[in-house]
Amino acid sequence: MMSSGADIPVGDVFAVPTVLKEAEDGVSHIPSNDSTRCSELGTNPTPESEPSFSETLNPSICTNELMLNPPSSLASIKRSAYALPAASLTFKDLTFSLPSSKEGDFRLILAPASGHFEAGELVAIMGPSGCGKTTLLDMLAAKKSGKYGGEVFVNGRPRDWLFRRIAAYVSQEDVMPPHWTVQEAIEFNATLKRQPKRAHCSLKGWVETLIGAFDLQSVANSRIGSTEARGISGGQRRRTTLARGVAACPSLLFCDEPTSGLSATDAETCVKALRIVTKRLGITCLVVIHQPRYEVTTLFDTLVLLTSNPGRMAYLGPTSGALQFWSKCGLPSPPNMNPTDHYLDLLTPNLAQDQSAMLVSAFNEQIKPQLERQIDNVMQEPGETVVEMLSESGYLCTRAYSVPFRTQLATLLRRKMLLASRDVRAVGLPLIMPVIQGTLVGYMFTGVGQKDDMLKQIMFSFCLVTMLCLAGLLTLVVLITDRTQMKHETSEALYSESASALASFMIDVPLSLLGSFLNVSIMTAFGQLETDILLTVVGWSLLLFLFYDSMFALIGAVAKDTRQAQVIVMPFVSLFMLFNGFVVAKADAPKPLLWIFYISPNQYAMQAIIVRLAEHFPLSGPAFVEEFGYSDDNNGIGICVLCSMIILLRVGQQVALRYMNNVQR
């Protein structure tokens, strides 16, 4: 915590709490001396109302047992021998503005703010709506997508590209596959971002501990669910998201309103679990929280209070010292009133009790100078770099991800296969719909291959190629839903975009390819085509499928939502369907648009199929080939063009997944 100074009129508000000698494992208690204890809490001695600490808990008690049976808020929790590398957090002049309606003008959201949090602190950030709580948290967590001012330091060193390796962020959104179970969701994060220094604790044991700590035992094997699929409650989903963040064992944990939507009891359970993890593993944990009850507030070591219009800092110090600071400012908390309610009443502009201007002024005069001195001291004596923190485990210390690519891919493949096996629609739509379409259209062209009518066979080929073009439209919704989930998880450095794309390619593409193959097989079986024509149709159908799957994958990575994806894809599909030589021939097309024929996959496919058909119709075949502007020596060029375009589209997909549609905060 922050050191005291004789020139600070708020007395011992920044006093460092008494710390007992650390044991390798276990829990000890604050000394039973009433004046010492109450000085730490910022309250007057009331020995008759205080619990007795004569009993000492077993010093060998482990983190798992503590989380399942959390001690009181006054118990001093010892740092584990298996604690993570310490990470303090310092910030200087963090500020954020948004453009206003007036051109060139900006609206200040958060005024320049500075502060420091020691390693192992549990910090609460509170304030009225619009004060910049989440904005401050996002800037500290390197999640803010907009441009902001100021600097952030870890152990007194500038935050670098490896920051995500030691940090975890619990957002307000619960973004998880609906057919996942609670246990699988927590285990996923623990597997992909678990710190090797915690390897003494089995993965399964750690996951079970978190399930118990966040009171999820009764739903551990229940599915997450969504608006379309039944699952756990909203509060249970919120606790699962929080447990996933803790599962990674980060040195820095940022939680944006993790208790929103929870009952008061559930909120206290979650904060108690956070406190144990913070103290035992040495995690620095920052929590944005709305007006918790007093029992929850006392669990936090440090309190940050902001006011709004614009967001300004009104207090940063020990939670136990906030009451003293308010009293020194002539604003004591009324008896029998939750102090956090009192704080926010005085910090909310336009209320009758509004004292925000006076409190901000008091903060700037009394607390801010001490913070600035503390920040200067931290800058002069920096601690470990992130690389040094990671090197303590001796594992992938200079890479962007905690586990190698093969582990990322294997974990994603297991999840993909598991979810596909549980979701009937995920398997049914790619297989059943093509079968139905192939049966209906094929039935209309029954025996067309045995008839002496080339035009009907051309029409049959056109329908087959067109259906392959349109089949991929069904995958756009799935692509964008999966991408949204992927963006949230990759922002936490759980895995790379390439691993996600490859896992999808290995599961989704074979499934869709099988559906297309069934479609073509059924249609050609009804059509009774000659063997050589059948081979040509199947070969070019495969190339067409790979092309359109790649194109839809790129559009799914670029588009913001499903509606935009459909708007983008329709012009391309329409042009390729029209400029195929059969609907629009080269001789009839406007000269400025002739170039479309050279990139249209449908044109190359129709050309190969019709040229092959013409060989079976020596009288009418050459006339059709000439009329459509086809050539029998362009198959090689067509294959090269389509293969090149498939490669370019896949590369474009990777670039779009990496740099576009990132989570906006």
N, C-alpha and C positions, 0 to 999 in steps of 0.2 A: 504494500500500500504506500501511500504518499507520506513523506517525512514531514514532521511538524516544524514550525518556525515560530520564534518568540514574537515576531512582528505580526503574526496573523491573529486578528482579534476574535476568531471563532474558537479559541481555546484548543481543546484536544480533539477537535473534530477529525483531524487527520492522524490521530494517534495510531501507532502500529499495535495490533492485538498481540497479546501474549501467545507465544508459540512454544509448545512443549518439544522436547527432544524427539526427533522423528524415529519411529520404529520401522523396521523393514516392512511390516504389514500390521494392519490393525487400526483400532480407534482408541483415542484417549479423550480426556475431557478438560475443559477449561477449569482452572482452579476454583474451588468452591468459595473463595473469598468474595463476598458480595460486592464490595466496592470495586474490585477489579473487574468482575463479571459485568456489572452494570455500566462501568466506564466504557467497556467494549460495545455495549448495546446502546449507549446514549440514553440510559434511563436512570432514575433514582433507585437506590437500594430498597428492595422490598423482599427481604429474606423469607418472610412468611409465605409469599406467593411464588417463590422460585423453586424449581425442582431441585432435589438433592443430587449431587454428583459424587457421592461417596463410593458408589459402585463403579468399578472400572471394567469395561468390556474386555473380552479375551484379546490380547495383543496380536494373536496370530490369525485373527479373523481375516478372510480374504475379500477382495472386491466383490465377487459374486454374491457372497453372503450378505455383505453390506447393502447391495442394491435390492436384494429380496427382502431385507429387514432394515430399512433406513433408520438411522439414529435421529435424535432430536436436532433441532436447528442450532442448539448451543454446544453440541458435541464437536470436538476438534478432530477432524478426520485426517489420519496420517497419510502421507504420500507413499505410494507403493514402491517397492524395489524395482518393479517392472514399469514404472511410470514412463511416459513418453518424453522425448526431448522438450525442454522448456521453451516456450515462445511468448515473449512479451509483445505487446502491440502498442505502438505510438503513432499519433497522427498530429499533423501540423496544418492549421489553416484550411481544413477541408470545407469547401463551399460548393454550392450547386445552384444554378439559375436556369430558368426556362424562358424561351422567347415569349414576349407578350404580344398582344394584338397590334400594338404599334410597331411599325417597321423599325428595326435596329434597336429596339428596347428589350430589356430583359426583366423578368420578375424573379426576385431573390427568394429561393425556397429555403436554403440553409445558409445562414451567415457564417463566416469563417470560425471554425471550432477546432480546438486543440485539446489533447489529453494523452494519458498514458495508463495502460492496464498491465499489471504485473502478471507473470505466468501463473496459472492455477487459480485465477480469480473468476468468480461467477458474477457477471455484470448484468444489471437490469437497465434497460433504456425505456424511459417512460415520458409521456407528454400528451397534450391534447391533439386532436386530429389536425393534420396539416403542419405539424411542427418539424417534420423531417426525420422522424425516428427511423423509418425504413430506409430513407435516403442515406442517412449516416451509416446504417448497418451495411447497405449495399456497397458504399464507397470503401468501407473498411474491409469488406470481403472480396473486393475486386470484382463485383457483380454489376456495378452501375454501367449501363450501356451508353448513356449520354456522357458528354464531356463535362468534367468537373475540375475544380482547382484544389490544390493542396497536395500533401505528401503523406504516405503511410510507410511505417517502418516496422520490421520484425526483428526483435532483439537489437534495436538501434541501427539496423541496416535497411537500406531501401528494399522494398518488396520487389521480388524478381519473378521470372517466368515459372519457377518451381513452386510458387506460393500455393497453387492448387493441390500439390502433393501433401501438404501438411494442414490443409484447411478443408472444412466441410460446411455446407450451407443448407439449412432446412427452410425451404420457402413456404409461403402461405398456401401454395397449391399442392394438392395431393395427386401427383401424376404417376400412376402405376397401372399396369395391365389389369383389367378387371378379373381375369381368370387365374391370376396369381394367388397364392395363399399368403397369409401374414408371415409365416415362417420363411417361406421362399423369398419374399421381398427383403426381409432383414438379412438373410444369408447371402443374397446377391451382393449387397454393399460390403458386407464383411469379407467376402471372397475377393472382390476386385480392388479393395482399397485398405485392406487390413495391414497394420504395421507389423513387420517381422519381429519387432521387439516384444510384442505381445504373443509370440508364438508358444510361450509356455502354457497358455490357456487354449484349449481345443476350440476350433471354430464352432462346433456344435454346442459346446458348453457355453461359449460366449453368447451365441444367439439365444439359447434357452434362458440365460440370465437376463438379457434385454427383454425378452417376452414377459418374464415375470416382473421385472422392474417397472415396466410400463402397463402392467395389468392387462396383458393380452393372452393369458393362458387359455381362456375359454374360447378364443377365436383363432388360435395359432394355426389350425388347419382349415380355417374357413377362407373362402375367396374374397378378394378385395371388393369386387363388384363395381358397378357404375350405374348410371341412370337407366341403362338398358338391361343390365344383368344384376340380379340380387346378390348382395354381399353384406359385409359388415357395416356398422353404423358410421356416420360421419365422424363422431368423436373417436372411434376405434381406428378409423382410417388416418386421422390426424396423429394419433399416438404411434401408429405404424411408421408414418413418415418421419417422426422425430426419432424413433428407434433406429431407422435406417441411417440417419445422420450420425448418431452416436456409434453405430456398428463399425464405422470406418476407423475409430480411435484416432481422430485428428488432434494435432496439437492446438489447433484453433477451430472453434465451433461457433458458427453464427446461426441464430435461430430467429426467424421472422414470425412473430406471433404464434409460437407453437401451441399455446393453450387456447387459442380462439376456438369457440364452439365446444369447449369442454366444460364439464361441471366444475364447481369449486374444488371438490374432492379430487377429481381426476387431474386438475391443473396442479394441485399440491403434490400429487404423486409423481407427476412428470418432472416438476422442478426439484423435488427431493432426489430423483434419479440423476438429474443433471448435476446436482451439487456433489453427489458421491463420485461420479465420473470425473468431475472437475478436480476434486481434491485428491482422489486416489491416483489418477493418471497424469495429473499436472496439466490438464487441459485448460486453456483460456477460453471461456465460454461467454458470448455476448447474446443477450436475449431481449428482443423487443416484446414488451408485454403491456397489456391494457389493465389498469386498475385492479391488481390482484388483491386478495384479502391480506390482512396484516401478517398472518402466519406464513404466507408465501413470500411476502416481501422480506421478512427476516432471514430467509434462506440465502439471499444474495449478499455477496461481500461488498459490492460497489454499486452505487446508484447514479445514473445519469438522468437528469431532468431537463427537458427542453420546453420552451414556449413557442408559440406560432406567430405568424404574420410579421416578419418572417421567422423561420426557425432559429432560435438562439439558445445557447446553453445557459441554464440557470443554476445548475449544481452538478458537480462531479466529485464524488468522494465516497467515504464509507457509508454504507446504508445506515449504520448505527449512529452516524453523525449528522444525518439530515435533519432530525428533530432539533438538535442543538443549533444548527445553522439557521433554521427557520425562527427559533426562539430568539437568537441573537439579532435577527432582523426585525424583532417585534411582532412576529406572527406565529405564536405557539399553537400547537394543535389542540383543538377543543377536547375535553375529556370524552371518552366513550365514542370517539370518532376514528375511523380508519385513517391513519396518517397519509396513505397514498391518495385517498379522496381529498384530503385537505391540501396536499401538494398541487393536485391537478386543478382544484377549484381556484387556487390563487394564480395558476399559470395559464388559465384559459382566457384569452382576450374577450372583451365585451360582456363578461359576466360581472355581476355586482361586486363580487369578491376579488376581481382582477387586481393583482399586485405584480404582474409580470415585469413591468418596466423597472420597478424598484429592486426586484429579486435579481434580474439580469445585471443591474448596476452593482449590487452587492457582490455578485459572483465575480464580476470583472475587477472589483477593488480588492476583494479578500482572498479569493481562491485562485483566480487566473494567474497572478504573479508566481504563486507556488508551483502551479502546473508548468509554467514556462521554465522555471529553474530545474524542475525534475526532468523535463524533456531535454534540456541542455546537458544534464548529467548523463542521461541515457545515451545521447549522441556521442559524448566524449568517451564512453566506455562501452562500445558495442559488444554484444554477445556472439553466439554461434551464428554462422550463416545457415541458410536452408540446406545447402549441400552437406555441411558438417553435421547438421541434425539428422539428415537422412543416412549419412555414412556411418552413424552409430550402429545402424542395423546391418551395414555392409551389403546392401541389396539395391541395385538399380538406382543409385543415389543421384545420377545426373540425367535421368530420363523423365519424360513428362507423365508417365503412368507407373503405378505401384507394382503392377504385374506385367510380365512379357506379353507380346501380341498373341502367342498361342494360347495362353490362359484366358485372355479376353475373348478370343474367338470360341474356345471350347465352352466357356460359361454362357456366352450369347447363344450358341447353338443348342445347348441343353435347354435354355429358356424357350427358344423358338419352338423346338420340338414338343416341349411340354405344353405350351400354350396352344399350339396347333392341335394337339391331341384332345384338348378339353373344349375347344371352341368348334362346334359343328359347322358354323358358317365359314370359318377359316378354311376348312377342307371342302365343305360342300359346294360353296359358290364357284371356286375355280374348276371343279370337276363336274358337278351336276349341270350347271348352266350350259357349258359347251356341248355336253351330251344331248341335252334337250334341243339346242339350236341345230346341232348336226343332224339329229334325227328328223326334225321338221323340214329343214331345207333339203336334206338328202332325199327324203321321201318324195318331194316335189320333182326331183330330177331322176327318179328311178329309171335305171337302164339307159341313161342318156349316152353312155359310152359305147353302147352297142347299136346306136342309131346312126344312119347315114345323114347326119345333120350337124355340120361343123359349127354353125352359128349357135345352136343350143348348147354344144359343148363349151363354146367360148363364154356363153352366159353363165353356165355352171361354174367355170373357172373364176369368173368375175365375182360371183357370189361368195365363193370360197375365200378368195383373197380379201374381199371386203369384210367378211366376218372376222378374219384374223386381225384386221385393223381395229375394229370396234371392241373386240374382246378385252383389250387392255384397259379400257375406260373404267371397268369395274374395280381395277386395282388402285385407282387414284385415291379413293377414300382411305384405304388401308395404308398406302404409302405415306400420306400426310399425317395420319394418326400415329403411325410408328415413328415418323420423323420428329413430331412434337415430343414424344417420350424420350427419344434418343437425344434431343437437344438438351433436355433437363439433366440427363445422366452424363453426357459428355462434358457439360459445364462443370461437373464435379470431378472430372478426370477419372471416371470409373473405367472408361475404355475409349478407344479412338473411333472416329467416324468411319475409318477404313474397315475396322473390325466389324462394326455394325452393318455396313454395306455388304461385306463379304458373307456374313451370317445370313442376311436376308437373301442374297443371291443363291446361297447353297440350299436354302429351304423353300423360299417362295417361288423362285424361278423354275426348279424342277416340277413343283406342283402345278404351276400355270402351264408349263410346257406339256405336262401330261394331259391337262385339259384340252389344250390345242391339238395335241396328237389324236386324242379321242374324237374331237370334232372332225378333223380331216379324215380320219380312218372311217368314221361312220358315213360321212358324205361320199367318199370315194367308193365305199362298199355298196351304197345305194346306186351310185352312178355307174358302177361296173366298168371302170376305165381300163384301157390296155395297160399291161405291166410297165412298159417303158414310159408311158404318160404318167402312170401312178408314181413312179420313182421321181420323175421331174417335179410333180406336184408336191410330194412329201418333202423333197430337198429344199425347194424354194419356200415352202411353208415354214420350215424350220428357220431359214434365214430371215424371213419376214417377222416371225415371232421374236427372234432375238433383237431385231432392229426396233420394233415397236415397244418391246419391254424396256430397252435401253432409253428410248425417247421418253416414255412415261416415267421412268425412274428419274431422269433429269428434270422433267417438269415438276414431278413430285417434290424434288429437292429445292426448286426455285420458287414455286408458287407459295404465297402466304397461307392460303386455305384452299379447300376443295373447289369452291366457286371460281376462284381465280385460276386454278389448274384447268378447269373445264373450258374457261374462256381462252386460255393459252393454247390448249391442245387441239381444239376444233378446227382452226384455220389450217394447221399442218395436216391433220388427217383428211380434211376436205380436199386440199390441194393435191395430196398424194393419190387420193381416190379418183379425182377427176383427170389428172395428168398421167394417165396410165396407157395412152395410145389407143385404148378401146373406146372410152367415153369421149375423150378429147384427143384427136390424132395430132401428130406433129405438123402435118400440112395445114390443119385448121386452127392451130393455136396462134395467138398474137406473137410477133417476133420478140417483143420485150420479155415474154414469159417462157420462151423456149428453154431457158436454162433449167427450169423446174424438172423437165424430163430427165436431165442428167443426174438429178439427186433423188428422184422419186423411186422408192423401193418397189412400189406397185408396178411401175412401168417395166422395170427389169424382170419382175416375177411374171407378169402377164406376157411379156415378150418371149421368155424362155418356154412357157407353157404352150402358147399359141404356135410358136415355131415347131414345137414337138408335135402338136396336133396336126399341123399342116402336112407333116410327113405321111399321115394316114389318109389324106385327102389330096391326091396328086392333081386333081382338076381344079377344085375351088380353093385349096389351101394357099398356093402362092399368091393368089389375088388378095386374100385376106391379109397376108403378111405385108404385101406392098401397100394396101390401103391404110393399114394402121401405122406404117412407117417403121416396121420392125426389121431386125437384121439377125441372121443366124450365127453371126460371129461375135456377138456382143456379150455372151454369157460370162466369159472370163472378166470382162470389164465390170459387169454388174456385180459379180461376186466380190471383186476388189473394192468397189465403191461401197457396197453394203458393209463389208468387214471393217473398212476404214471408218465409216460413220458410226458403227457400233462402238469401236474403240474410243472415238472422240466423244461420243455421248456418255460413255462410262467415266471417262476422265472428267468431263464437265460435271457429272453427278458428284464425284468426289470433291471437286472444288466448291460446288454449291453447298454441299453438306457441311463443309468446313467453315465457309465464310458467310453464308446467307442464312437468314431466318433464325439468328441466334436469339436466345431468351432476352427479351427487353425488360429492363428494370429501371 
